[in-house]
């Protein structure tokens, strides 16, 4: 797998993105691939 230009997000970054951080959103749009661990997805599901 080629990971050039891809990012792996942690919980803090996902929360900031969900809170509409404009700088973070711009940076995420510039990536070729975004990966979110299942633990972060579970946190999002349980926290909301």
C-alpha positions in Angstrom: 0.0 0.0 0.0 1.3 3.4 -0.9 0.8 5.8 2.0 2.3 9.0 0.5 -0.1 11.8 1.2 -2.3 9.8 3.5 -3.1 10.5 7.2 -4.2 8.4 10.2 -6.5 10.4 12.5 -6.7 10.1 16.2 -9.7 11.0 18.4 -8.6 14.6 19.0 -8.3 15.4 15.3 -11.7 13.7 14.5 -13.4 15.8 17.3 -11.8 19.0 16.0 -13.0 18.2 12.5 -16.5 17.5 13.7 -16.4 20.9 15.4 -15.7 22.5 12.1 -12.1 23.6 12.6 -11.5 25.4 9.2 -7.7 25.0 9.2 -8.0 21.3 9.9 -10.7 20.8 7.3 -8.5 22.4 4.7 -5.5 20.2 5.6 -7.7 17.1 5.4 -9.0 18.0 2.0 -5.4 18.2 0.8 -4.7 14.5 1.6 -5.1 11.7 -0.8 -6.4 9.2 1.8 -7.7 9.5 5.3 -7.7 6.6 7.7 -9.7 6.5 11.0 -9.1 3.6 13.5 -12.1 1.7 14.6 -11.5 2.8 18.2 -12.0 6.4 17.1 -15.2 5.5 15.2 -16.5 3.7 18.3 -15.7 6.8 20.4 -17.7 9.0 18.0 -20.6 6.6 18.1 -20.7 6.4 21.9 -20.0 10.0 22.6 -22.8 11.5 20.5 
